[in-house]
């Protein structure tokens, strides 16, 4: 049964059958010599991203600029009901024209809490999938789902996105999209073949400061763009050793596997949008350097009982990783990652050009001709002219992270209901996540540059709209 109003859908072709996609994807992967691991494999299963194979042949038309099918109601399924997924249900329910039709988590109590939220919002009780780790596959087979939203541990993202695409569903994934280059390529190929969007739901791109800087950059206020920086500096030591915050030690265990930037998206994605990466420029290489891995072991010695299972773990993840990304137009993006040492929260979020610079945490700006005295200017003075229309219409949005989560959900649901092109696509998702395996390879190679694949297969040279969208009529 379809909830869309008669005549709302466009005439885009039906997605090919799951059997067809599986057969042709496997054949193309073999021909390209990608060495794909088993579906859902993690970075621990194979050395990730040490070299870059040639781009596999395109398996369908590009997904760049492809609109959603218009629909009056967006039917959402939520997979993963922990801290992130459980809170995001509230935001989906807060947007008009959205129904949460199914929820999935192997922890039954979490599904019960999610169902109670949906019913309390006046909606029908959603279907529940709580029979083991693989029940998401049954959820994806339903015929009444438009979007699958995934908020699970990182090593499950690839398999869940793959299952959603193979079953003809649009998919929105919390970051990172996947942990290996071959997985990223497979999701790009599947998105093109199934004609379904596979999106990284990067909330930081919808922050008020980020959207203001974006509009100022596109208006030329920074002149010709030269450099930017983004980071994930967040002291997570206490949370990673908490027995209750995460469902098991999955996040801490990644610090026993990789040495590079485990979580680049929050810093990389906003700067990439400023510079129109995949829309007139592209990221071509990354060089990464990492400090010794000392912070988690030191915290464990001071705070964790000697009989805790974590004492069997050996941490290799650099306490701080610093990466330099080079773009095709010669720009430089600095990325940093540090969750293992004491410091205040920061995403750095800076942008510089021939006419000036912005730096965040705290927000400050210096651009000519407005500033000429070597003193930082007041960034809030640019709000009236350059705040994005989303922030002007939703000045006090609900939800966490200062409202950026709600605006991300609102905008995605708006695009799906009105049949618009999404602000992000699978090429953005793959590009923003590629530093995970590539920074690891570079750190192991003493900073040797690693090529970032052109997931667009040449389409990046054509400018096109992105996050700096016009308000729909």
C-alpha beads as a LAMMPS data file, in Angstrom:
LAMMPS data file: protein, C-alpha beads

473 atoms
472 bonds

1 atom types
1 bond types

-500.0 500.0 xlo xhi
-500.0 500.0 ylo yhi
-500.0 500.0 zlo zhi

Masses

1 110.0

Atoms # bond

1 1 1 0.000 0.000 0.000
2 1 1 1.305 3.454 -0.906
3 1 1 0.424 6.561 1.077
4 1 1 1.359 8.995 -1.684
5 1 1 -1.448 11.039 -3.179
6 1 1 -2.581 10.043 -6.685
7 1 1 -0.330 11.558 -9.318
8 1 1 2.349 12.616 -6.822
9 1 1 5.026 10.191 -7.991
10 1 1 7.319 11.046 -10.864
11 1 1 7.919 8.568 -13.660
12 1 1 11.365 7.413 -12.634
13 1 1 11.928 3.750 -13.499
14 1 1 11.232 1.020 -10.983
15 1 1 14.391 -0.268 -9.293
16 1 1 15.763 -3.517 -10.718
17 1 1 15.166 -6.708 -8.805
18 1 1 17.410 -7.608 -5.868
19 1 1 18.637 -10.703 -7.763
20 1 1 19.642 -8.609 -10.785
21 1 1 21.530 -6.077 -8.704
22 1 1 23.392 -8.738 -6.746
23 1 1 24.474 -10.541 -9.904
24 1 1 25.642 -7.479 -11.856
25 1 1 27.290 -5.780 -8.889
26 1 1 29.337 -8.863 -8.084
27 1 1 30.421 -9.220 -11.708
28 1 1 31.484 -5.579 -11.988
29 1 1 33.359 -5.735 -8.692
30 1 1 35.280 -8.765 -9.826
31 1 1 36.137 -7.145 -13.135
32 1 1 37.414 -4.033 -11.417
33 1 1 39.673 -6.062 -9.125
34 1 1 38.399 -4.396 -5.976
35 1 1 38.855 -7.444 -3.764
36 1 1 35.541 -6.928 -1.967
37 1 1 35.304 -8.614 1.391
38 1 1 32.257 -10.356 2.702
39 1 1 29.164 -8.136 2.953
40 1 1 29.290 -6.191 6.162
41 1 1 32.976 -6.869 6.751
42 1 1 34.809 -4.512 9.094
43 1 1 38.184 -2.873 8.927
44 1 1 39.554 -5.585 11.187
45 1 1 38.882 -8.176 8.481
46 1 1 41.297 -6.695 5.926
47 1 1 43.804 -3.898 5.643
48 1 1 41.598 -0.955 4.659
49 1 1 42.405 1.488 1.906
50 1 1 46.145 0.884 1.531
51 1 1 45.921 1.364 -2.231
52 1 1 43.334 2.718 -4.612
53 1 1 42.112 0.593 -7.500
54 1 1 40.912 2.258 -10.659
55 1 1 37.327 3.489 -10.510
56 1 1 34.985 0.652 -11.487
57 1 1 32.794 1.240 -14.537
58 1 1 29.573 3.075 -13.859
59 1 1 26.681 0.662 -13.373
60 1 1 23.880 3.142 -13.879
61 1 1 23.279 6.828 -14.584
62 1 1 24.633 9.261 -12.039
63 1 1 22.556 9.990 -8.955
64 1 1 23.730 13.605 -8.954
65 1 1 20.731 15.866 -9.444
66 1 1 18.172 13.056 -9.221
67 1 1 15.028 14.153 -7.345
68 1 1 13.046 12.050 -4.931
69 1 1 9.658 10.721 -5.982
70 1 1 7.038 13.174 -4.772
71 1 1 4.837 11.846 -1.950
72 1 1 2.359 13.306 0.511
73 1 1 3.587 11.208 3.451
74 1 1 7.123 9.963 4.113
75 1 1 7.187 6.534 5.728
76 1 1 10.329 6.075 7.807
77 1 1 11.892 3.000 9.404
78 1 1 14.410 3.519 12.214
79 1 1 17.157 0.914 12.664
80 1 1 19.170 1.273 15.846
81 1 1 17.466 2.730 18.930
82 1 1 20.360 3.645 21.179
83 1 1 21.310 7.160 22.259
84 1 1 21.195 8.561 18.720
85 1 1 18.389 6.595 17.105
86 1 1 16.125 6.797 20.127
87 1 1 16.372 10.597 20.215
88 1 1 16.005 11.040 16.458
89 1 1 12.579 9.383 16.507
90 1 1 11.309 12.454 18.347
91 1 1 12.469 14.677 15.477
92 1 1 10.925 12.554 12.735
93 1 1 7.652 12.655 14.665
94 1 1 7.899 16.453 14.978
95 1 1 7.885 16.998 11.198
96 1 1 4.456 17.170 9.511
97 1 1 3.760 14.542 6.894
98 1 1 6.050 11.891 8.399
99 1 1 5.147 8.486 9.838
100 1 1 7.478 6.099 11.649
101 1 1 6.169 2.775 10.362
102 1 1 8.829 0.349 11.672
103 1 1 11.563 0.223 14.312
104 1 1 14.407 -2.241 14.760
105 1 1 16.810 -3.059 17.568
106 1 1 17.848 -6.401 19.124
107 1 1 17.252 -4.907 22.595
108 1 1 13.513 -5.346 23.147
109 1 1 13.212 -2.639 25.809
110 1 1 14.479 -0.066 23.335
111 1 1 11.872 -1.029 20.751
112 1 1 9.189 -0.769 23.431
113 1 1 10.304 2.775 24.282
114 1 1 10.287 3.713 20.603
115 1 1 6.791 2.311 20.071
116 1 1 5.533 4.277 23.075
117 1 1 6.888 7.514 21.571
118 1 1 5.197 6.886 18.236
119 1 1 1.851 6.049 19.812
120 1 1 2.060 9.034 22.166
121 1 1 2.483 11.267 19.119
122 1 1 -0.889 10.042 17.842
123 1 1 0.412 7.706 15.150
124 1 1 -0.334 4.004 14.636
125 1 1 1.948 1.590 16.465
126 1 1 4.968 0.799 14.254
127 1 1 6.032 -2.703 13.290
128 1 1 8.788 -4.060 15.548
129 1 1 11.875 -5.990 14.467
130 1 1 13.758 -7.240 17.507
131 1 1 14.643 -10.843 16.638
132 1 1 18.419 -10.802 16.621
133 1 1 21.135 -8.817 14.878
134 1 1 19.904 -9.521 11.341
135 1 1 16.214 -8.670 11.671
136 1 1 16.861 -5.405 9.822
137 1 1 16.914 -7.499 6.651
138 1 1 13.269 -8.414 7.212
139 1 1 12.425 -4.778 7.891
140 1 1 14.014 -3.721 4.595
141 1 1 11.792 -6.148 2.695
142 1 1 8.630 -4.319 3.705
143 1 1 6.712 -2.583 0.951
144 1 1 5.535 0.394 2.987
145 1 1 8.884 2.114 3.704
146 1 1 10.261 5.127 1.838
147 1 1 13.372 5.814 3.920
148 1 1 15.447 3.596 6.188
149 1 1 17.321 5.588 8.830
150 1 1 20.349 3.809 10.366
151 1 1 21.886 4.752 13.729
152 1 1 23.861 1.661 14.722
153 1 1 27.522 0.868 15.480
154 1 1 29.791 1.765 12.581
155 1 1 30.631 -1.767 11.493
156 1 1 26.941 -2.375 10.675
157 1 1 26.395 0.701 8.494
158 1 1 27.559 -0.839 5.221
159 1 1 25.506 -4.016 5.465
160 1 1 22.371 -2.133 6.479
161 1 1 22.712 0.458 3.734
162 1 1 23.302 -2.319 1.243
163 1 1 20.190 -4.209 2.368
164 1 1 18.040 -1.093 2.111
165 1 1 19.230 -0.277 -1.414
166 1 1 18.797 -3.860 -2.627
167 1 1 15.215 -3.718 -1.422
168 1 1 14.452 -0.458 -3.207
169 1 1 14.593 1.900 -0.210
170 1 1 16.251 5.277 0.136
171 1 1 18.754 5.140 2.979
172 1 1 20.081 7.736 5.424
173 1 1 23.050 6.648 7.546
174 1 1 24.740 8.218 10.535
175 1 1 28.455 8.784 9.983
176 1 1 30.669 7.239 8.805
177 1 1 28.889 5.648 5.837
178 1 1 31.306 2.697 5.813
179 1 1 34.801 1.900 7.055
180 1 1 36.446 0.543 3.877
181 1 1 36.965 1.859 0.349
182 1 1 35.513 -1.225 -1.300
183 1 1 32.371 -0.834 0.785
184 1 1 32.064 2.827 -0.204
185 1 1 32.414 1.935 -3.876
186 1 1 29.797 -0.796 -3.571
187 1 1 27.280 1.627 -2.076
188 1 1 27.976 4.148 -4.852
189 1 1 27.361 1.427 -7.430
190 1 1 24.213 0.187 -5.713
191 1 1 22.769 3.680 -5.424
192 1 1 23.261 4.173 -9.155
193 1 1 21.847 0.772 -10.076
194 1 1 18.830 0.825 -7.788
195 1 1 18.081 4.525 -8.447
196 1 1 17.767 5.068 -4.721
197 1 1 19.587 7.708 -2.709
198 1 1 22.201 6.661 -0.148
199 1 1 22.928 9.653 2.069
200 1 1 25.235 10.486 4.926
201 1 1 23.013 12.344 7.394
202 1 1 25.648 14.869 8.424
203 1 1 23.942 17.116 10.949
204 1 1 26.868 19.510 11.371
205 1 1 26.311 20.839 7.854
206 1 1 23.008 22.248 9.171
207 1 1 24.531 24.173 12.073
208 1 1 23.647 27.857 12.048
209 1 1 27.278 28.983 11.833
210 1 1 28.085 26.439 9.125
211 1 1 25.144 27.482 6.958
212 1 1 25.970 31.172 7.373
213 1 1 29.606 30.609 6.375
214 1 1 28.413 28.558 3.403
215 1 1 26.228 31.384 2.091
216 1 1 28.965 33.964 2.690
217 1 1 31.463 31.803 0.804
218 1 1 29.110 31.389 -2.129
219 1 1 28.444 35.134 -2.127
220 1 1 32.188 35.755 -2.510
221 1 1 32.713 37.439 0.866
222 1 1 35.885 35.393 1.496
223 1 1 37.180 36.006 -2.031
224 1 1 38.802 33.046 -3.761
225 1 1 38.789 30.188 -1.252
226 1 1 42.204 28.889 -0.231
227 1 1 42.011 26.774 2.904
228 1 1 39.685 25.352 5.535
229 1 1 39.797 23.175 8.614
230 1 1 37.455 20.883 10.483
231 1 1 37.786 18.512 13.399
232 1 1 36.206 16.216 15.910
233 1 1 37.756 17.165 19.239
234 1 1 35.567 15.558 21.880
235 1 1 36.802 14.002 25.103
236 1 1 35.003 10.648 25.021
237 1 1 37.180 8.731 27.480
238 1 1 34.535 8.478 30.175
239 1 1 31.793 7.511 27.729
240 1 1 33.901 4.897 25.962
241 1 1 34.611 3.145 29.245
242 1 1 31.059 3.561 30.549
243 1 1 29.260 0.213 30.934
244 1 1 25.900 1.765 30.008
245 1 1 26.337 4.657 27.550
246 1 1 27.132 2.590 24.442
247 1 1 25.605 -0.809 23.774
248 1 1 28.808 -2.734 24.435
249 1 1 32.412 -1.628 23.769
250 1 1 32.079 -1.301 19.976
251 1 1 33.316 2.291 19.737
252 1 1 36.301 1.750 22.013
253 1 1 37.245 -1.403 20.087
254 1 1 37.820 0.633 16.940
255 1 1 40.757 2.141 18.821
256 1 1 42.343 -1.345 18.784
257 1 1 42.010 -1.603 14.969
258 1 1 42.807 1.638 13.160
259 1 1 45.345 4.442 13.668
260 1 1 43.823 7.225 11.565
261 1 1 40.835 9.565 11.685
262 1 1 37.917 7.411 12.828
263 1 1 35.284 10.160 12.605
264 1 1 36.146 12.717 9.909
265 1 1 32.650 13.603 8.719
266 1 1 31.695 16.307 11.225
267 1 1 34.761 18.346 10.343
268 1 1 35.209 17.452 6.680
269 1 1 31.627 17.756 5.418
270 1 1 30.971 21.444 6.229
271 1 1 34.281 22.571 4.705
272 1 1 33.637 20.392 1.655
273 1 1 30.307 22.166 1.151
274 1 1 31.969 25.586 1.444
275 1 1 34.392 24.572 -1.322
276 1 1 31.793 22.856 -3.518
277 1 1 33.603 19.535 -3.349
278 1 1 31.957 17.208 -5.912
279 1 1 30.288 20.312 -7.384
280 1 1 33.171 22.101 -9.115
281 1 1 36.109 20.876 -7.044
282 1 1 37.078 17.530 -5.603
283 1 1 39.283 16.068 -2.887
284 1 1 42.223 14.325 -4.557
285 1 1 44.630 13.225 -1.805
286 1 1 45.110 12.970 1.947
287 1 1 48.269 12.868 4.065
288 1 1 47.860 11.958 7.730
289 1 1 50.055 11.935 10.798
290 1 1 49.259 10.479 14.199
291 1 1 50.598 10.821 17.727
292 1 1 51.304 7.837 19.979
293 1 1 48.253 6.072 21.427
294 1 1 48.516 6.834 25.145
295 1 1 45.297 8.531 26.316
296 1 1 42.902 5.602 26.654
297 1 1 45.421 3.373 28.408
298 1 1 46.267 6.180 30.844
299 1 1 42.593 6.820 31.553
300 1 1 42.046 3.095 32.104
301 1 1 44.862 2.939 34.655
302 1 1 43.316 5.794 36.617
303 1 1 39.618 4.957 36.419
304 1 1 38.915 1.337 35.418
305 1 1 38.896 -1.617 37.862
306 1 1 41.634 -4.196 37.183
307 1 1 39.095 -6.973 36.503
308 1 1 37.356 -5.027 33.714
309 1 1 37.444 -6.792 30.289
310 1 1 38.956 -3.672 28.724
311 1 1 42.318 -4.566 30.268
312 1 1 42.712 -7.191 27.540
313 1 1 42.631 -4.455 24.886
314 1 1 45.647 -2.820 23.244
315 1 1 44.986 0.625 21.824
316 1 1 46.682 1.675 18.583
317 1 1 44.498 4.623 17.508
318 1 1 46.484 7.864 17.540
319 1 1 45.420 10.186 20.322
320 1 1 45.423 13.000 17.777
321 1 1 45.380 12.555 14.017
322 1 1 46.124 15.510 11.748
323 1 1 45.374 15.164 8.038
324 1 1 45.908 17.466 5.076
325 1 1 43.476 17.050 2.188
326 1 1 44.381 18.577 -1.165
327 1 1 41.723 19.476 -3.736
328 1 1 41.855 19.562 -7.518
329 1 1 41.834 23.380 -7.424
330 1 1 44.844 23.466 -5.106
331 1 1 42.985 24.221 -1.890
332 1 1 43.986 22.647 1.413
333 1 1 41.689 21.234 4.119
334 1 1 43.096 20.337 7.541
335 1 1 41.267 17.606 9.457
336 1 1 41.864 16.655 13.091
337 1 1 40.545 13.875 15.323
338 1 1 41.032 13.553 19.087
339 1 1 38.672 11.766 21.473
340 1 1 41.298 10.340 23.852
341 1 1 42.764 13.363 25.655
342 1 1 41.326 16.109 27.896
343 1 1 40.248 19.202 25.974
344 1 1 37.115 21.303 25.332
345 1 1 34.800 20.318 22.488
346 1 1 35.640 21.826 19.093
347 1 1 35.029 21.164 15.412
348 1 1 37.446 24.035 14.485
349 1 1 35.270 24.943 11.455
350 1 1 37.403 27.526 9.704
351 1 1 37.513 28.910 6.184
352 1 1 39.966 31.316 4.580
353 1 1 40.281 33.060 1.243
354 1 1 41.857 36.024 -0.478
355 1 1 39.536 38.478 1.316
356 1 1 39.574 37.093 4.850
357 1 1 38.944 34.259 7.250
358 1 1 36.376 32.776 9.633
359 1 1 37.255 30.703 12.687
360 1 1 34.861 29.013 15.085
361 1 1 35.013 27.945 18.773
362 1 1 34.517 30.818 19.477
363 1 1 33.066 32.287 16.289
364 1 1 35.049 35.202 14.902
365 1 1 35.610 36.719 11.481
366 1 1 38.004 39.020 9.684
367 1 1 37.185 40.011 6.095
368 1 1 38.009 43.001 3.959
369 1 1 36.825 45.684 3.613
370 1 1 34.779 45.290 6.800
371 1 1 37.826 44.767 9.043
372 1 1 41.141 46.555 8.664
373 1 1 42.522 46.871 12.194
374 1 1 43.900 43.362 12.818
375 1 1 41.069 42.736 15.299
376 1 1 38.499 39.970 14.969
377 1 1 35.003 41.089 13.980
378 1 1 31.568 40.114 15.285
379 1 1 30.275 37.138 13.277
380 1 1 26.720 37.694 14.481
381 1 1 26.655 40.971 12.532
382 1 1 26.257 38.887 9.359
383 1 1 23.229 36.923 10.541
384 1 1 20.516 39.122 9.041
385 1 1 22.007 39.039 5.563
386 1 1 23.492 35.562 5.391
387 1 1 21.580 33.202 7.681
388 1 1 20.137 30.355 5.650
389 1 1 16.403 30.414 5.072
390 1 1 16.051 27.267 7.183
391 1 1 17.361 29.165 10.200
392 1 1 15.228 32.193 9.443
393 1 1 12.084 30.047 9.343
394 1 1 13.087 27.882 12.336
395 1 1 14.823 30.319 14.655
396 1 1 14.412 28.061 17.702
397 1 1 14.292 24.486 16.381
398 1 1 13.660 21.569 18.745
399 1 1 16.060 18.759 19.437
400 1 1 19.711 18.379 20.291
401 1 1 22.941 19.881 19.032
402 1 1 21.519 23.384 18.942
403 1 1 18.736 22.498 16.529
404 1 1 20.869 21.241 13.652
405 1 1 19.454 17.719 14.013
406 1 1 15.899 18.917 13.525
407 1 1 16.769 21.093 10.539
408 1 1 18.533 18.157 8.895
409 1 1 15.472 15.941 9.364
410 1 1 13.048 18.687 8.362
411 1 1 14.945 19.429 5.161
412 1 1 15.281 15.775 4.159
413 1 1 11.594 15.150 4.744
414 1 1 10.752 18.326 2.808
415 1 1 12.817 17.147 -0.163
416 1 1 11.116 13.757 -0.102
417 1 1 7.601 15.169 0.162
418 1 1 8.063 17.805 -2.554
419 1 1 10.067 15.623 -4.927
420 1 1 13.248 17.717 -4.700
421 1 1 16.910 16.797 -5.181
422 1 1 18.467 16.016 -1.771
423 1 1 21.107 18.370 -0.389
424 1 1 23.594 15.437 -0.233
425 1 1 24.039 12.301 -2.311
426 1 1 26.018 9.073 -2.262
427 1 1 29.091 10.757 -3.764
428 1 1 29.236 13.184 -0.853
429 1 1 28.723 10.344 1.627
430 1 1 31.578 8.306 0.157
431 1 1 33.938 11.287 -0.074
432 1 1 33.311 12.390 3.516
433 1 1 33.914 8.854 4.833
434 1 1 36.963 8.001 2.690
435 1 1 39.410 9.566 5.206
436 1 1 38.646 6.725 7.636
437 1 1 40.586 4.025 5.745
438 1 1 42.875 6.404 3.874
439 1 1 44.132 8.265 6.953
440 1 1 44.913 4.905 8.563
441 1 1 46.939 3.882 5.511
442 1 1 48.750 7.219 5.463
443 1 1 49.621 7.138 9.172
444 1 1 51.042 3.629 8.747
445 1 1 53.070 4.895 5.779
446 1 1 54.577 7.818 7.748
447 1 1 52.289 10.387 6.142
448 1 1 52.596 9.212 2.550
449 1 1 49.775 10.753 0.473
450 1 1 46.845 8.513 -0.360
451 1 1 44.688 9.157 -3.414
452 1 1 41.038 9.896 -2.662
453 1 1 38.861 8.185 -5.271
454 1 1 36.698 10.233 -7.591
455 1 1 33.423 8.624 -6.617
456 1 1 31.607 10.886 -9.108
457 1 1 33.626 9.394 -12.010
458 1 1 34.334 12.802 -13.494
459 1 1 30.987 14.476 -12.784
460 1 1 32.570 16.727 -10.121
461 1 1 33.653 19.183 -12.822
462 1 1 30.055 20.278 -13.375
463 1 1 28.836 22.819 -10.794
464 1 1 25.430 21.969 -9.305
465 1 1 23.328 22.970 -6.321
466 1 1 23.914 21.466 -2.905
467 1 1 23.289 22.501 0.672
468 1 1 22.983 26.181 -0.258
469 1 1 19.484 25.531 -1.544
470 1 1 16.777 27.942 -2.518
471 1 1 13.647 27.976 -0.411
472 1 1 10.942 25.888 -2.145
473 1 1 7.942 27.818 -3.361

Bonds

1 1 1 2
2 1 2 3
3 1 3 4
4 1 4 5
5 1 5 6
6 1 6 7
7 1 7 8
8 1 8 9
9 1 9 10
10 1 10 11
11 1 11 12
12 1 12 13
13 1 13 14
14 1 14 15
15 1 15 16
16 1 16 17
17 1 17 18
18 1 18 19
19 1 19 20
20 1 20 21
21 1 21 22
22 1 22 23
23 1 23 24
24 1 24 25
25 1 25 26
26 1 26 27
27 1 27 28
28 1 28 29
29 1 29 30
30 1 30 31
31 1 31 32
32 1 32 33
33 1 33 34
34 1 34 35
35 1 35 36
36 1 36 37
37 1 37 38
38 1 38 39
39 1 39 40
40 1 40 41
41 1 41 42
42 1 42 43
43 1 43 44
44 1 44 45
45 1 45 46
46 1 46 47
47 1 47 48
48 1 48 49
49 1 49 50
50 1 50 51
51 1 51 52
52 1 52 53
53 1 53 54
54 1 54 55
55 1 55 56
56 1 56 57
57 1 57 58
58 1 58 59
59 1 59 60
60 1 60 61
61 1 61 62
62 1 62 63
63 1 63 64
64 1 64 65
65 1 65 66
66 1 66 67
67 1 67 68
68 1 68 69
69 1 69 70
70 1 70 71
71 1 71 72
72 1 72 73
73 1 73 74
74 1 74 75
75 1 75 76
76 1 76 77
77 1 77 78
78 1 78 79
79 1 79 80
80 1 80 81
81 1 81 82
82 1 82 83
83 1 83 84
84 1 84 85
85 1 85 86
86 1 86 87
87 1 87 88
88 1 88 89
89 1 89 90
90 1 90 91
91 1 91 92
92 1 92 93
93 1 93 94
94 1 94 95
95 1 95 96
96 1 96 97
97 1 97 98
98 1 98 99
99 1 99 100
100 1 100 101
101 1 101 102
102 1 102 103
103 1 103 104
104 1 104 105
105 1 105 106
106 1 106 107
107 1 107 108
108 1 108 109
109 1 109 110
110 1 110 111
111 1 111 112
112 1 112 113
113 1 113 114
114 1 114 115
115 1 115 116
116 1 116 117
117 1 117 118
118 1 118 119
119 1 119 120
120 1 120 121
121 1 121 122
122 1 122 123
123 1 123 124
124 1 124 125
125 1 125 126
126 1 126 127
127 1 127 128
128 1 128 129
129 1 129 130
130 1 130 131
131 1 131 132
132 1 132 133
133 1 133 134
134 1 134 135
135 1 135 136
136 1 136 137
137 1 137 138
138 1 138 139
139 1 139 140
140 1 140 141
141 1 141 142
142 1 142 143
143 1 143 144
144 1 144 145
145 1 145 146
146 1 146 147
147 1 147 148
148 1 148 149
149 1 149 150
150 1 150 151
151 1 151 152
152 1 152 153
153 1 153 154
154 1 154 155
155 1 155 156
156 1 156 157
157 1 157 158
158 1 158 159
159 1 159 160
160 1 160 161
161 1 161 162
162 1 162 163
163 1 163 164
164 1 164 165
165 1 165 166
166 1 166 167
167 1 167 168
168 1 168 169
169 1 169 170
170 1 170 171
171 1 171 172
172 1 172 173
173 1 173 174
174 1 174 175
175 1 175 176
176 1 176 177
177 1 177 178
178 1 178 179
179 1 179 180
180 1 180 181
181 1 181 182
182 1 182 183
183 1 183 184
184 1 184 185
185 1 185 186
186 1 186 187
187 1 187 188
188 1 188 189
189 1 189 190
190 1 190 191
191 1 191 192
192 1 192 193
193 1 193 194
194 1 194 195
195 1 195 196
196 1 196 197
197 1 197 198
198 1 198 199
199 1 199 200
200 1 200 201
201 1 201 202
202 1 202 203
203 1 203 204
204 1 204 205
205 1 205 206
206 1 206 207
207 1 207 208
208 1 208 209
209 1 209 210
210 1 210 211
211 1 211 212
212 1 212 213
213 1 213 214
214 1 214 215
215 1 215 216
216 1 216 217
217 1 217 218
218 1 218 219
219 1 219 220
220 1 220 221
221 1 221 222
222 1 222 223
223 1 223 224
224 1 224 225
225 1 225 226
226 1 226 227
227 1 227 228
228 1 228 229
229 1 229 230
230 1 230 231
231 1 231 232
232 1 232 233
233 1 233 234
234 1 234 235
235 1 235 236
236 1 236 237
237 1 237 238
238 1 238 239
239 1 239 240
240 1 240 241
241 1 241 242
242 1 242 243
243 1 243 244
244 1 244 245
245 1 245 246
246 1 246 247
247 1 247 248
248 1 248 249
249 1 249 250
250 1 250 251
251 1 251 252
252 1 252 253
253 1 253 254
254 1 254 255
255 1 255 256
256 1 256 257
257 1 257 258
258 1 258 259
259 1 259 260
260 1 260 261
261 1 261 262
262 1 262 263
263 1 263 264
264 1 264 265
265 1 265 266
266 1 266 267
267 1 267 268
268 1 268 269
269 1 269 270
270 1 270 271
271 1 271 272
272 1 272 273
273 1 273 274
274 1 274 275
275 1 275 276
276 1 276 277
277 1 277 278
278 1 278 279
279 1 279 280
280 1 280 281
281 1 281 282
282 1 282 283
283 1 283 284
284 1 284 285
285 1 285 286
286 1 286 287
287 1 287 288
288 1 288 289
289 1 289 290
290 1 290 291
291 1 291 292
292 1 292 293
293 1 293 294
294 1 294 295
295 1 295 296
296 1 296 297
297 1 297 298
298 1 298 299
299 1 299 300
300 1 300 301
301 1 301 302
302 1 302 303
303 1 303 304
304 1 304 305
305 1 305 306
306 1 306 307
307 1 307 308
308 1 308 309
309 1 309 310
310 1 310 311
311 1 311 312
312 1 312 313
313 1 313 314
314 1 314 315
315 1 315 316
316 1 316 317
317 1 317 318
318 1 318 319
319 1 319 320
320 1 320 321
321 1 321 322
322 1 322 323
323 1 323 324
324 1 324 325
325 1 325 326
326 1 326 327
327 1 327 328
328 1 328 329
329 1 329 330
330 1 330 331
331 1 331 332
332 1 332 333
333 1 333 334
334 1 334 335
335 1 335 336
336 1 336 337
337 1 337 338
338 1 338 339
339 1 339 340
340 1 340 341
341 1 341 342
342 1 342 343
343 1 343 344
344 1 344 345
345 1 345 346
346 1 346 347
347 1 347 348
348 1 348 349
349 1 349 350
350 1 350 351
351 1 351 352
352 1 352 353
353 1 353 354
354 1 354 355
355 1 355 356
356 1 356 357
357 1 357 358
358 1 358 359
359 1 359 360
360 1 360 361
361 1 361 362
362 1 362 363
363 1 363 364
364 1 364 365
365 1 365 366
366 1 366 367
367 1 367 368
368 1 368 369
369 1 369 370
370 1 370 371
371 1 371 372
372 1 372 373
373 1 373 374
374 1 374 375
375 1 375 376
376 1 376 377
377 1 377 378
378 1 378 379
379 1 379 380
380 1 380 381
381 1 381 382
382 1 382 383
383 1 383 384
384 1 384 385
385 1 385 386
386 1 386 387
387 1 387 388
388 1 388 389
389 1 389 390
390 1 390 391
391 1 391 392
392 1 392 393
393 1 393 394
394 1 394 395
395 1 395 396
396 1 396 397
397 1 397 398
398 1 398 399
399 1 399 400
400 1 400 401
401 1 401 402
402 1 402 403
403 1 403 404
404 1 404 405
405 1 405 406
406 1 406 407
407 1 407 408
408 1 408 409
409 1 409 410
410 1 410 411
411 1 411 412
412 1 412 413
413 1 413 414
414 1 414 415
415 1 415 416
416 1 416 417
417 1 417 418
418 1 418 419
419 1 419 420
420 1 420 421
421 1 421 422
422 1 422 423
423 1 423 424
424 1 424 425
425 1 425 426
426 1 426 427
427 1 427 428
428 1 428 429
429 1 429 430
430 1 430 431
431 1 431 432
432 1 432 433
433 1 433 434
434 1 434 435
435 1 435 436
436 1 436 437
437 1 437 438
438 1 438 439
439 1 439 440
440 1 440 441
441 1 441 442
442 1 442 443
443 1 443 444
444 1 444 445
445 1 445 446
446 1 446 447
447 1 447 448
448 1 448 449
449 1 449 450
450 1 450 451
451 1 451 452
452 1 452 453
453 1 453 454
454 1 454 455
455 1 455 456
456 1 456 457
457 1 457 458
458 1 458 459
459 1 459 460
460 1 460 461
461 1 461 462
462 1 462 463
463 1 463 464
464 1 464 465
465 1 465 466
466 1 466 467
467 1 467 468
468 1 468 469
469 1 469 470
470 1 470 471
471 1 471 472
472 1 472 473
